[in-house]
Each structure stands twice: as C-alpha cells, then as structure tokens.
Amino acid sequence: MNRDAIVLPQECTDSSVSFSTIQVQNLSIGFSRRKPILHGLECSIARGRILAVVGPNGSGKTTLFRTITGELAPLGGGIWCVPEIGAGAKLSVLELGARRKARIITRVLQNEYPAWPVSVRDYIRAGAFAEEGWLGGRAGANQERLAEVMRFVDVEDLAERPVTQLSGGEFKRVVIARALLQDPDFFLLDEPTASLDINHQIEILEILQSLACSGKGIALSVHDLNHAALIADEVLLVGKGRVLGYGTPADILNAGLIQEAFGVRVDVQFDLESGRPIIMQVPIRRR
C-alpha cells in the first residue's frame, strides 16, 4: 500500500503543537509499593520517532502505557510532557485534565472489540471527544478532517459498514483512525499487530511509520521482535522488574539481551541495506 499519496489533515502536521517529548524519569509502576512491576524506568517518546517496548508477558508493558496516560498512578518517579524549547514549562501527566490529556496522549487498546453495530464513520467520529466534549453533535464535527483521517488509514470504502462486520485488520485500522481524529501528539499502542496475518501486520506498521513521519510520537508494545527491529528508532527492553536495555534496535536486540529477557537462544543477523537486526530463533532440537 502506497501511503506517500495520503496526506494527513493540516491539524495533524501543525509544527506549533506544544509538546515535543514525553519524558519518563526514575519511574516505578505497578499496584503495590512493596512489589512494583518495574522500577527505575528511564525513557522518552519523541515526536517524529518510534519507541518499541518489548519484554516477556507480564513484564509491565501495558502497565507502563496505562501509567503514562494517567490511568494508573505511578508508585514513584515522574512522567513529564516536555514542550518545545522556549514554549513553557514541562507538565506532569498527573496535572492534566481528561480533555487536555486526550489532545496530547491517546492509547490504542490491544483487545478492543466492537459491541454495537454502528457504522465505521460514526465509530471513528467518537475520536472527536477532546474537541467536542460528550455532548458534541454531528454539526460540530469537522467532516473534512474526518474524511482525511479515513483516507489516511484506507477505510473510506468501509464508511457505512457496521463495525461488527469488519475483519480484525480492518477494525484495527478503524481504531487507529478514531485515535487520529483526536489529533494527539503521542500514540501509545498495545500490541497493534497481534492476531493479524502478515499482510495486515505490515499495513499497521506502515500506518505507524507514516504517523511518525508526520510528526507524531509513537510508542508500541510488540511481541514480534522483528517488528521492533523493522520500524523502531529506540527499543525499551523490560523484564525481571527492571529495564534490561534502552537504545537503538541494533544495540538492544542482540542475542545476549534477548536470552536474558526471554530465556531463549536466537541468532541475530543484520540487513545489509538498512543495518537493522533480523532475529531468528535457533531451531529446537528433538529429544
């Protein structure tokens, strides 16, 4: 799919957006101060870049995203929205009201399923909450912007179809479109390629790359390490209650750190053209 021909709405590419980075400093997360899931977290999500968060099941990836969005209170440390240089002071996520936060950060859930047979168009329109509020009517929606967002994620032909009749890949694009209509600076996505076939996985990764190129900050959790290697600018590897590595894919996705995190042996090669790592599991020997 050629996304070069798809243009984001003007609001999405406006360089005057206040915040340039979400900064995580010495963060501890979890549900009990006695036993945090992760502690000492340091990382950043920058506009125009992609951060991939990887680690075993239960290592805290979703809990991290829920804490960044303010759904969970941090056990320690801070999460800051850092503005452009000279644009004002940084703000703690905890200081933000719901509507202002929605204009800055949005989280796309892993296991969101359509419960009602509303049309794709109306489902996406729900993303205008931050702009219209709970009582916003159809007349207040920016229909031109809605059309651009639907074109960007390639769901124009599905506009009137009930969301309950979509495939998994189609619905995932619709959910991303709804978040995009919200026009946040930063997207946090929980395993956006999970349960999709390889064609739809690549479509989602292309959308995320295009969003980053348009100036959005992207953080996604993934289980497929090759997806992280393919599109991430930075990788945050978590496990055993701490950060095991934070840096470029080439630095972090190596055989030693992967074995430490996941307990499996892998072979890591590098693509000759891009220099990005390619992770291959060592064949399992029959006993």
PEMOGI-V800348 format. One record per pair of residues at least 12 apart in sequence whose C-alpha atoms are under 10 Angstrom apart, sorted by sequence separation. I is the first residue (numbers start at 1). GAP is how many residues later the second one is. D is the distance in Angstrom with one decimal. If there is no record, write none. Layout:
I;GAP;D + I;GAP;D
This chain:
27;12;5.8 + 28;12;5.9 + 29;12;8.7 + 53;12;9.7 + 67;12;8.5 + 68;12;8.9 + 79;12;8.4 + 80;12;4.5 + 81;12;6.6 + 93;12;9.5 + 128;12;9.4 + 129;12;9.8 + 147;12;9.5 + 158;12;8.7 + 192;12;7.2 + 193;12;7.9 + 208;12;9.2 + 220;12;9.1 + 234;12;7.0 + 235;12;5.6 + 236;12;8.9 + 245;12;7.6 + 254;12;8.5 + 255;12;6.3 + 256;12;9.9 + 267;12;6.0 + 268;12;6.2 + 26;13;7.2 + 27;13;5.2 + 28;13;6.6 + 68;13;10.0 + 79;13;5.8 + 80;13;5.9 + 125;13;8.7 + 128;13;7.2 + 176;13;9.0 + 192;13;8.5 + 219;13;8.8 + 234;13;5.2 + 235;13;5.9 + 236;13;9.1 + 244;13;7.2 + 245;13;9.9 + 254;13;8.4 + 255;13;6.2 + 266;13;6.6 + 267;13;5.1 + 268;13;8.6 + 26;14;4.4 + 27;14;4.7 + 28;14;9.8 + 78;14;7.1 + 79;14;6.0 + 80;14;8.8 + 128;14;8.7 + 218;14;9.1 + 221;14;9.8 + 233;14;8.2 + 234;14;4.6 + 235;14;5.7 + 244;14;9.4 + 254;14;6.4 + 255;14;9.8 + 266;14;5.5 + 267;14;6.1 + 268;14;9.8 + 25;15;7.7 + 26;15;5.0 + 27;15;6.8 + 78;15;8.3 + 79;15;8.1 + 80;15;9.7 + 81;15;9.7 + 126;15;9.9 + 155;15;7.5 + 159;15;9.7 + 218;15;9.9 + 219;15;9.4 + 220;15;9.8 + 221;15;9.3 + 232;15;10.0 + 233;15;6.0 + 234;15;6.1 + 235;15;9.2 + 237;15;7.4 + 253;15;8.0 + 254;15;9.1 + 265;15;9.0 + 266;15;4.4 + 267;15;6.2 + 24;16;9.6 + 25;16;6.4 + 26;16;5.6 + 27;16;9.3 + 78;16;9.0 + 122;16;9.4 + 125;16;7.7 + 154;16;9.0 + 155;16;9.3 + 158;16;9.3 + 176;16;9.2 + 192;16;9.7 + 219;16;9.5 + 232;16;7.8 + 233;16;7.0 + 234;16;9.3 + 235;16;8.8 + 236;16;8.0 + 237;16;8.5 + 244;16;8.3 + 245;16;9.8 + 265;16;6.5 + 266;16;5.1 + 267;16;9.8 + 24;17;6.8 + 25;17;4.9 + 26;17;9.0 + 125;17;9.3 + 153;17;9.4 + 219;17;9.9 + 232;17;6.9 + 233;17;9.8 + 234;17;9.4 + 235;17;6.7 + 236;17;9.8 + 244;17;7.4 + 264;17;7.9 + 265;17;5.9 + 266;17;8.8 + 24;18;5.3 + 25;18;7.0 + 125;18;9.1 + 128;18;9.2 + 155;18;7.4 + 231;18;9.0 + 234;18;8.7 + 235;18;8.0 + 243;18;9.9 + 250;18;9.6 + 264;18;8.3 + 265;18;9.0 + 23;19;7.8 + 24;19;5.2 + 25;19;8.7 + 127;19;9.6 + 153;19;9.7 + 154;19;7.8 + 155;19;7.0 + 173;19;9.5 + 189;19;9.7 + 229;19;8.8 + 230;19;8.5 + 250;19;9.9 + 265;19;9.5 + 23;20;6.3 + 24;20;5.9 + 73;20;9.8 + 74;20;9.3 + 81;20;10.0 + 153;20;5.9 + 154;20;8.9 + 172;20;7.4 + 229;20;5.4 + 237;20;8.4 + 240;20;9.2 + 250;20;8.3 + 22;21;8.5 + 23;21;4.6 + 24;21;8.5 + 37;21;8.5 + 38;21;7.6 + 73;21;8.0 + 106;21;9.9 + 125;21;7.2 + 152;21;9.6 + 153;21;7.5 + 172;21;8.5 + 187;21;9.1 + 228;21;7.3 + 229;21;7.7 + 237;21;8.7 + 239;21;8.5 + 240;21;7.5 + 258;21;9.5 + 22;22;5.6 + 23;22;6.6 + 37;22;6.9 + 38;22;6.5 + 70;22;9.7 + 72;22;9.8 + 124;22;7.9 + 153;22;9.8 + 155;22;8.7 + 172;22;9.9 + 205;22;7.9 + 209;22;6.9 + 239;22;5.7 + 240;22;9.9 + 21;23;6.6 + 22;23;5.1 + 23;23;8.4 + 37;23;6.0 + 38;23;9.3 + 41;23;9.4 + 70;23;6.3 + 71;23;9.6 + 81;23;8.5 + 150;23;9.0 + 153;23;7.7 + 154;23;9.3 + 169;23;9.6 + 205;23;9.8 + 208;23;8.6 + 209;23;8.9 + 226;23;9.6 + 229;23;9.5 + 238;23;7.3 + 239;23;8.2 + 253;23;9.5 + 254;23;8.0 + 21;24;5.6 + 22;24;6.5 + 36;24;9.5 + 37;24;9.6 + 68;24;10.0 + 69;24;7.1 + 70;24;6.3 + 81;24;9.6 + 122;24;10.0 + 150;24;7.9 + 153;24;6.3 + 169;24;8.5 + 172;24;9.2 + 187;24;9.1 + 225;24;9.4 + 229;24;7.4 + 237;24;7.8 + 253;24;7.0 + 254;24;9.5 + 255;24;8.4 + 20;25;8.6 + 21;25;4.4 + 22;25;8.7 + 38;25;9.1 + 68;25;7.2 + 69;25;8.8 + 70;25;9.4 + 102;25;9.4 + 103;25;9.8 + 121;25;8.2 + 124;25;8.9 + 149;25;9.7 + 152;25;8.0 + 168;25;9.8 + 169;25;9.7 + 186;25;9.7 + 187;25;9.6 + 202;25;8.9 + 205;25;8.9 + 206;25;8.8 + 228;25;8.8 + 250;25;7.8 + 251;25;9.9 + 252;25;9.6 + 253;25;8.7 + 254;25;8.3 + 255;25;9.7 + 20;26;6.0 + 21;26;6.2 + 37;26;8.3 + 38;26;8.4 + 67;26;9.1 + 68;26;9.2 + 70;26;8.7 + 102;26;9.7 + 103;26;9.5 + 104;26;9.8 + 121;26;8.9 + 124;26;8.2 + 150;26;9.7 + 151;26;9.2 + 168;26;9.6 + 169;26;8.8 + 170;26;9.9 + 186;26;9.4 + 201;26;8.9 + 205;26;7.3 + 249;26;9.7 + 250;26;6.1 + 251;26;9.1 + 253;26;7.8 + 255;26;9.8 + 19;27;9.1 + 20;27;5.5 + 21;27;9.7 + 37;27;9.3 + 67;27;9.7 + 69;27;9.8 + 70;27;9.9 + 102;27;8.3 + 103;27;6.2 + 149;27;9.4 + 150;27;6.3 + 153;27;9.5 + 168;27;7.7 + 169;27;6.2 + 173;27;9.3 + 193;27;9.7 + 194;27;10.0 + 226;27;9.1 + 249;27;6.9 + 250;27;5.8 + 19;28;8.3 + 20;28;8.9 + 21;28;9.9 + 70;28;9.3 + 102;28;5.8 + 103;28;8.2 + 149;28;6.0 + 150;28;8.8 + 152;28;9.6 + 168;28;6.6 + 169;28;8.1 + 172;28;9.1 + 176;28;9.0 + 192;28;7.3 + 193;28;9.4 + 194;28;7.9 + 225;28;7.7 + 248;28;9.3 + 249;28;6.9 + 250;28;9.4 + 69;29;9.8 + 101;29;8.5 + 102;29;9.2 + 121;29;8.2 + 148;29;9.7 + 149;29;8.3 + 167;29;9.4 + 168;29;9.2 + 186;29;9.2 + 187;29;7.4 + 188;29;8.5 + 189;29;7.9 + 190;29;8.7 + 191;29;6.5 + 192;29;7.7 + 193;29;7.6 + 194;29;8.1 + 249;29;9.9 + 30;30;7.8 + 99;30;7.8 + 100;30;7.2 + 120;30;9.3 + 149;30;9.7 + 150;30;9.4 + 169;30;8.9 + 170;30;8.3 + 173;30;8.7 + 177;30;10.0 + 185;30;7.9 + 186;30;5.7 + 187;30;6.2 + 188;30;6.2 + 189;30;6.3 + 190;30;5.9 + 191;30;5.0 + 192;30;7.5 + 193;30;9.0 + 194;30;8.9 + 29;31;8.0 + 70;31;8.8 + 99;31;4.9 + 100;31;9.4 + 146;31;8.8 + 149;31;6.9 + 150;31;9.0 + 169;31;5.5 + 173;31;7.2 + 176;31;8.8 + 180;31;9.0 + 185;31;5.4 + 186;31;4.5 + 187;31;5.0 + 188;31;4.8 + 189;31;4.6 + 190;31;5.2 + 191;31;4.9 + 193;31;8.8 + 31;32;9.3 + 69;32;7.8 + 98;32;8.2 + 99;32;7.9 + 146;32;9.1 + 149;32;6.5 + 168;32;8.6 + 169;32;7.8 + 172;32;8.0 + 176;32;9.3 + 184;32;7.8 + 185;32;6.2 + 186;32;5.9 + 187;32;6.2 + 188;32;5.7 + 189;32;6.5 + 190;32;7.4 + 191;32;7.2 + 30;33;6.8 + 69;33;8.9 + 99;33;9.6 + 148;33;9.2 + 183;33;9.3 + 184;33;9.0 + 185;33;8.8 + 186;33;7.8 + 187;33;8.1 + 188;33;8.2 + 189;33;9.0 + 191;33;9.2 + 225;33;9.3 + 29;34;7.1 + 30;34;8.4 + 99;34;7.9 + 121;34;9.1 + 146;34;9.4 + 147;34;9.8 + 149;34;9.9 + 169;34;8.5 + 170;34;9.9 + 173;34;8.6 + 193;34;8.9 + 29;35;6.7 + 41;35;9.9 + 42;35;9.5 + 44;35;9.5 + 69;35;9.5 + 70;35;9.8 + 120;35;8.2 + 121;35;8.6 + 124;35;9.3 + 146;35;6.7 + 169;35;8.1 + 28;36;9.1 + 39;36;8.7 + 40;36;8.7 + 41;36;8.5 + 42;36;9.7 + 43;36;9.8 + 44;36;9.5 + 45;36;9.7 + 46;36;9.5 + 69;36;6.6 + 120;36;9.0 + 123;36;9.5 + 145;36;7.6 + 180;36;9.9 + 27;37;9.2 + 29;37;9.5 + 30;37;8.7 + 38;37;9.7 + 39;37;8.2 + 40;37;8.0 + 41;37;9.6 + 42;37;9.7 + 44;37;10.0 + 68;37;8.6 + 69;37;7.2 + 120;37;9.7 + 121;37;8.1 + 122;37;8.4 + 29;38;7.1 + 36;38;9.8 + 37;38;9.9 + 39;38;8.9 + 68;38;9.8 + 69;38;7.3 + 120;38;6.5 + 121;38;4.9 + 122;38;8.6 + 28;39;9.6 + 29;39;9.8 + 36;39;7.5 + 68;39;9.4 + 119;39;8.4 + 120;39;5.0 + 121;39;6.4 + 123;39;9.0 + 142;39;9.5 + 27;40;9.5 + 35;40;10.0 + 36;40;9.6 + 119;40;6.5 + 120;40;5.9 + 121;40;8.3 + 122;40;9.4 + 123;40;7.6 + 27;41;9.9 + 31;41;8.5 + 33;41;9.6 + 34;41;9.7 + 65;41;9.8 + 66;41;8.1 + 119;41;5.0 + 120;41;5.9 + 121;41;9.0 + 122;41;9.5 + 229;41;10.0 + 30;42;8.2 + 31;42;8.9 + 33;42;6.1 + 65;42;7.5 + 118;42;8.6 + 119;42;5.3 + 120;42;6.0 + 121;42;9.2 + 29;43;8.4 + 30;43;8.6 + 31;43;8.9 + 32;43;7.6 + 33;43;8.6 + 65;43;9.8 + 118;43;8.0 + 119;43;4.3 + 120;43;5.5 + 24;44;8.2 + 29;44;7.9 + 30;44;7.4 + 31;44;7.9 + 65;44;9.9 + 117;44;8.5 + 118;44;5.1 + 119;44;5.8 + 120;44;9.2 + 230;44;9.2 + 232;44;9.7 + 23;45;9.5 + 28;45;9.7 + 29;45;5.3 + 30;45;6.8 + 117;45;4.8 + 118;45;6.1 + 119;45;8.7 + 120;45;9.8 + 231;45;9.2 + 22;46;8.6 + 28;46;6.1 + 29;46;5.3 + 30;46;9.9 + 116;46;8.2 + 117;46;5.7 + 118;46;7.8 + 119;46;9.6 + 120;46;9.1 + 229;46;9.9 + 230;46;6.8 + 27;47;7.0 + 28;47;5.1 + 29;47;7.2 + 62;47;9.1 + 116;47;7.6 + 117;47;5.3 + 118;47;10.0 + 229;47;6.2 + 230;47;7.9 + 27;48;7.5 + 28;48;4.9 + 29;48;9.0 + 62;48;9.2 + 114;48;9.2 + 115;48;8.6 + 116;48;6.8 + 117;48;7.9 + 127;48;9.1 + 228;48;9.9 + 229;48;5.9 + 230;48;8.4 + 27;49;5.5 + 28;49;6.3 + 114;49;6.2 + 115;49;7.1 + 127;49;9.6 + 154;49;9.8 + 228;49;9.5 + 229;49;7.0 + 26;50;7.3 + 27;50;4.2 + 28;50;8.6 + 113;50;9.1 + 114;50;5.7 + 120;50;9.9 + 124;50;6.5 + 127;50;8.1 + 128;50;7.9 + 131;50;9.5 + 153;50;9.0 + 226;50;9.4 + 228;50;10.0 + 229;50;8.4 + 25;51;9.2 + 26;51;4.8 + 27;51;5.9 + 113;51;8.4 + 114;51;9.1 + 120;51;8.7 + 123;51;7.9 + 124;51;7.1 + 127;51;4.6 + 128;51;8.7 + 130;51;9.5 + 131;51;7.4 + 153;51;8.8 + 226;51;7.7 + 227;51;9.5 + 25;52;5.8 + 26;52;6.8 + 27;52;7.6 + 114;52;9.2 + 123;52;8.3 + 124;52;8.7 + 125;52;9.1 + 126;52;6.6 + 127;52;5.6 + 128;52;9.2 + 129;52;9.2 + 130;52;6.3 + 131;52;9.2 + 225;52;9.5 + 226;52;6.2 + 227;52;9.9 + 24;53;7.9 + 25;53;5.3 + 26;53;9.0 + 121;53;8.9 + 124;53;6.2 + 125;53;6.5 + 126;53;8.8 + 127;53;7.4 + 128;53;6.0 + 129;53;7.1 + 130;53;8.8 + 153;53;9.7 + 154;53;9.7 + 225;53;8.5 + 226;53;6.1 + 24;54;6.1 + 25;54;6.3 + 120;54;7.0 + 123;54;9.4 + 124;54;4.1 + 125;54;9.6 + 127;54;5.3 + 128;54;5.3 + 130;54;9.4 + 153;54;6.9 + 225;54;7.0 + 226;54;8.8 + 23;55;8.2 + 24;55;4.7 + 25;55;8.1 + 113;55;9.2 + 120;55;9.5 + 123;55;7.1 + 124;55;7.9 + 126;55;8.4 + 127;55;4.9 + 128;55;8.5 + 152;55;8.1 + 224;55;9.4 + 225;55;9.5 + 23;56;5.7 + 24;56;6.5 + 121;56;9.9 + 122;56;9.5 + 124;56;8.9 + 125;56;7.3 + 126;56;8.6 + 127;56;8.5 + 22;57;7.0 + 23;57;5.1 + 24;57;9.1 + 114;57;8.3 + 120;57;9.9 + 121;57;9.3 + 124;57;7.3 + 125;57;9.0 + 153;57;10.0 + 22;58;5.6 + 23;58;6.4 + 113;58;8.3 + 120;58;9.5 + 124;58;9.5 + 152;58;9.2 + 21;59;8.1 + 22;59;4.7 + 23;59;6.9 + 112;59;9.2 + 113;59;9.4 + 152;59;9.6 + 21;60;6.1 + 22;60;6.0 + 112;60;8.8 + 19;61;9.9 + 20;61;7.7 + 21;61;5.1 + 22;61;9.0 + 111;61;9.9 + 114;61;9.8 + 19;62;6.2 + 20;62;6.0 + 21;62;6.9 + 110;62;9.0 + 113;62;9.6 + 18;63;9.3 + 19;63;5.4 + 20;63;5.3 + 21;63;8.2 + 109;63;9.6 + 112;63;8.4 + 18;64;8.4 + 19;64;3.9 + 20;64;5.4 + 108;64;9.2 + 18;65;5.3 + 19;65;5.8 + 20;65;8.7 + 17;66;8.6 + 18;66;6.1 + 19;66;9.4 + 109;66;8.7 + 17;67;8.3 + 18;67;9.4 + 23;67;9.5 + 108;67;7.1 + 109;67;9.7 + 16;68;8.8 + 19;68;8.5 + 22;68;9.5 + 108;68;6.9 + 15;69;9.9 + 18;69;6.8 + 19;69;9.5 + 21;69;9.6 + 22;69;9.7 + 23;69;9.5 + 107;69;9.5 + 17;70;9.8 + 18;70;8.6 + 22;70;9.5 + 106;70;10.0 + 108;70;9.3 + 16;71;9.6 + 19;71;8.4 + 22;71;9.1 + 108;71;7.1 + 19;72;9.5 + 107;72;7.8 + 106;73;6.6 + 105;74;9.5 + 106;74;8.8 + 103;76;10.0 + 106;76;8.0 + 102;77;9.3 + 105;77;9.3 + 106;77;8.9 + 107;77;9.9 + 103;78;10.0 + 104;78;9.0 + 105;78;9.0 + 106;78;6.4 + 103;79;6.4 + 104;79;7.9 + 105;79;5.4 + 106;79;8.4 + 107;79;8.6 + 108;79;7.4 + 109;79;8.5 + 110;79;7.3 + 111;79;8.5 + 102;80;7.1 + 103;80;6.2 + 104;80;4.5 + 105;80;6.2 + 106;80;6.5 + 107;80;5.9 + 108;80;6.1 + 109;80;6.3 + 110;80;4.8 + 111;80;9.1 + 102;81;8.5 + 103;81;4.5 + 104;81;4.9 + 105;81;4.8 + 106;81;5.2 + 107;81;4.6 + 108;81;4.7 + 109;81;5.4 + 110;81;5.7 + 111;81;9.4 + 22;82;9.6 + 102;82;6.6 + 103;82;7.0 + 104;82;6.1 + 105;82;6.0 + 106;82;6.2 + 107;82;5.7 + 108;82;6.3 + 109;82;8.0 + 110;82;6.2 + 22;83;9.2 + 101;83;8.5 + 102;83;9.3 + 103;83;8.8 + 104;83;8.7 + 105;83;7.5 + 106;83;8.5 + 107;83;7.7 + 108;83;9.0 + 109;83;8.0 + 110;83;8.8 + 111;83;9.3 + 100;84;9.5 + 101;84;9.9 + 102;84;9.6 + 108;84;7.9 + 110;84;7.6 + 19;85;7.7 + 110;85;9.8 + 17;86;10.0 + 18;86;9.0 + 17;87;9.1 + 110;111;9.5 + 105;112;9.2 + 107;112;9.4 + 108;112;9.3 + 105;113;9.9 + 107;113;9.6 + 69;119;8.6 + 68;120;8.9 + 65;122;10.0 + 66;122;9.2 + 65;123;6.6 + 65;124;8.2 + 66;124;10.0 + 65;125;8.0 + 62;126;9.6 + 62;127;9.0 + 62;128;6.6 + 61;129;8.1 + 62;129;9.1 + 61;130;9.6 + 12;133;9.7 + 11;134;8.5 + 9;135;8.6 + 10;135;8.4 + 9;136;5.9 + 52;136;9.9 + 53;136;9.9 + 8;137;8.7 + 9;137;8.7 + 12;137;9.7 + 48;137;9.6 + 49;137;10.0 + 50;137;9.6 + 51;137;9.4 + 52;137;9.7 + 53;137;9.4 + 54;137;9.8 + 9;138;9.1 + 10;138;9.5 + 47;138;7.0 + 48;138;9.5 + 53;138;9.5 + 9;139;5.9 + 46;139;9.3 + 47;139;7.1 + 52;139;9.9 + 8;140;6.5 + 9;140;6.9 + 46;140;8.2 + 47;140;9.8 + 7;141;7.4 + 8;141;6.8 + 45;141;7.8 + 6;142;8.3 + 7;142;8.8 + 8;142;9.9 + 45;142;9.4 + 6;143;9.3 + 8;143;8.8 + 9;143;8.9 + 45;143;9.5 + 7;144;8.4 + 8;144;6.6 + 6;145;6.9 + 7;145;6.7 + 8;145;9.9 + 6;146;5.4 + 5;147;9.0 + 6;147;8.6 + 3;148;9.9 + 4;148;9.8 + 6;148;9.0 + 3;149;7.5 + 3;150;8.7 + 3;151;9.2 + 1;153;9.3 + 65;154;8.7 + 65;155;9.0 + 65;156;8.9 + 64;157;9.9 + 50;158;8.2 + 62;158;9.6 + 49;159;9.9 + 50;159;7.8 + 61;159;9.1 + 62;159;7.6 + 49;160;8.6 + 61;160;6.4 + 48;161;9.1 + 50;161;9.4 + 61;161;9.0 + 48;162;9.5 + 49;162;9.2 + 50;162;6.6 + 22;163;9.6 + 48;163;7.8 + 49;163;5.6 + 50;163;9.6 + 21;164;8.9 + 22;164;8.2 + 47;164;9.6 + 48;164;4.4 + 49;164;7.8 + 20;165;7.9 + 21;165;8.6 + 47;165;7.0 + 48;165;5.7 + 49;165;9.9 + 19;166;7.2 + 20;166;9.2 + 46;166;9.4 + 47;166;9.0 + 48;166;6.8 + 49;166;7.8 + 50;166;8.8 + 51;166;8.3 + 52;166;8.4 + 53;166;7.2 + 54;166;8.6 + 55;166;8.5 + 56;166;9.9 + 57;166;8.6 + 17;167;9.3 + 18;167;8.7 + 19;167;9.2 + 47;167;8.9 + 48;167;4.2 + 49;167;7.4 + 50;167;6.4 + 51;167;6.2 + 52;167;5.8 + 53;167;6.0 + 54;167;5.9 + 55;167;8.2 + 56;167;7.8 + 12;168;8.2 + 17;168;7.4 + 47;168;5.3 + 48;168;5.2 + 49;168;5.5 + 50;168;4.7 + 51;168;4.6 + 52;168;5.1 + 53;168;4.6 + 54;168;5.7 + 55;168;7.3 + 12;169;8.8 + 46;169;9.0 + 47;169;4.8 + 48;169;5.3 + 49;169;6.3 + 50;169;5.7 + 51;169;6.5 + 52;169;5.7 + 53;169;6.5 + 54;169;6.4 + 55;169;10.0 + 11;170;9.6 + 12;170;9.5 + 13;170;9.5 + 46;170;8.0 + 47;170;3.8 + 48;170;7.7 + 49;170;8.5 + 50;170;7.8 + 51;170;8.6 + 52;170;6.9 + 53;170;8.9 + 54;170;8.4 + 55;170;9.2 + 9;171;9.7 + 12;171;5.9 + 45;171;9.7 + 46;171;5.2 + 47;171;7.4 + 52;171;9.9 + 54;171;7.3 + 8;172;9.5 + 9;172;9.1 + 11;172;7.1 + 12;172;8.0 + 13;172;9.8 + 45;172;6.1 + 46;172;7.7 + 53;172;9.7 + 11;173;9.8 + 12;173;8.2 + 44;173;9.8 + 45;173;6.9 + 46;173;9.1 + 52;173;9.1 + 9;174;9.2 + 45;174;6.7 + 54;174;7.8 + 44;175;9.5 + 52;175;8.7 + 53;175;8.0 + 61;175;9.7 + 52;176;5.6 + 61;176;9.5 + 51;177;8.3 + 52;177;8.6 + 61;177;7.8 + 50;178;9.2 + 59;178;9.6 + 60;178;7.6 + 61;178;9.5 + 52;179;8.4 + 53;179;9.4 + 59;179;6.4 + 60;179;8.0 + 51;180;8.8 + 52;180;5.7 + 59;180;5.2 + 60;180;9.8 + 50;181;7.1 + 51;181;5.5 + 52;181;7.9 + 53;181;8.7 + 54;181;7.3 + 55;181;8.4 + 56;181;9.2 + 58;181;8.6 + 59;181;7.1 + 60;181;8.1 + 49;182;9.5 + 50;182;4.9 + 51;182;6.1 + 52;182;6.4 + 53;182;5.9 + 54;182;6.2 + 55;182;5.6 + 56;182;7.8 + 57;182;9.0 + 58;182;9.8 + 59;182;6.9 + 60;182;9.4 + 49;183;7.6 + 50;183;5.3 + 51;183;4.9 + 52;183;4.8 + 53;183;4.8 + 54;183;5.0 + 55;183;5.0 + 56;183;6.5 + 58;183;9.8 + 59;183;8.7 + 49;184;6.1 + 50;184;6.5 + 51;184;5.7 + 52;184;6.2 + 53;184;6.1 + 54;184;6.4 + 55;184;5.7 + 56;184;9.1 + 59;184;9.9 + 48;185;9.6 + 49;185;8.1 + 50;185;8.6 + 51;185;7.2 + 52;185;8.4 + 53;185;7.5 + 54;185;8.7 + 55;185;9.3 + 46;187;10.0 + 55;188;9.5 + 45;189;9.0 + 55;189;9.1 + 44;190;9.1 + 43;191;9.3 + 54;191;9.9 + 43;192;9.5 + 44;192;9.7 + 43;193;7.6 + 53;193;9.3 + 42;194;9.3 + 52;194;9.9 + 20;195;9.3 + 22;195;8.7 + 41;195;9.5 + 51;195;9.7 + 20;196;9.1 + 21;196;7.7 + 51;196;9.4 + 52;196;9.9 + 20;197;8.3 + 41;197;9.1 + 51;197;9.4 + 52;197;9.0 + 13;198;9.4 + 17;198;9.7 + 51;198;9.8 + 12;199;9.0 + 15;199;9.6 + 54;199;9.8 + 3;200;9.7 + 13;200;9.4 + 14;200;9.1 + 15;200;7.8 + 38;200;8.0 + 41;200;9.8 + 43;200;9.7 + 1;201;9.3 + 2;201;9.9 + 13;201;5.7 + 14;201;8.5 + 38;201;8.0 + 40;201;9.1 + 41;201;7.1 + 42;201;8.1 + 1;202;7.3 + 8;202;9.2 + 12;202;7.4 + 13;202;6.3 + 37;202;9.1 + 38;202;8.0 + 39;202;6.4 + 40;202;6.7 + 41;202;6.3 + 44;202;10.0 + 59;202;9.6 + 3;203;7.6 + 7;203;9.6 + 8;203;8.5 + 12;203;7.9 + 13;203;8.2 + 37;203;8.5 + 38;203;4.4 + 39;203;5.6 + 40;203;7.4 + 41;203;10.0 + 43;203;7.5 + 55;203;8.8 + 2;204;9.0 + 3;204;7.7 + 6;204;9.2 + 12;204;8.0 + 37;204;5.4 + 38;204;5.1 + 39;204;7.9 + 42;204;8.4 + 43;204;9.3 + 54;204;9.9 + 1;205;8.3 + 9;205;10.0 + 36;205;7.4 + 37;205;8.0 + 38;205;7.7 + 41;205;9.8 + 56;205;6.9 + 57;205;9.4 + 1;206;9.8 + 3;206;9.7 + 4;206;8.1 + 8;206;7.4 + 35;206;9.2 + 36;206;9.6 + 55;206;6.6 + 56;206;6.1 + 3;207;7.2 + 7;207;9.1 + 54;207;9.4 + 55;207;7.3 + 56;207;9.6 + 29;212;9.6 + 28;213;9.5 + 28;214;9.2
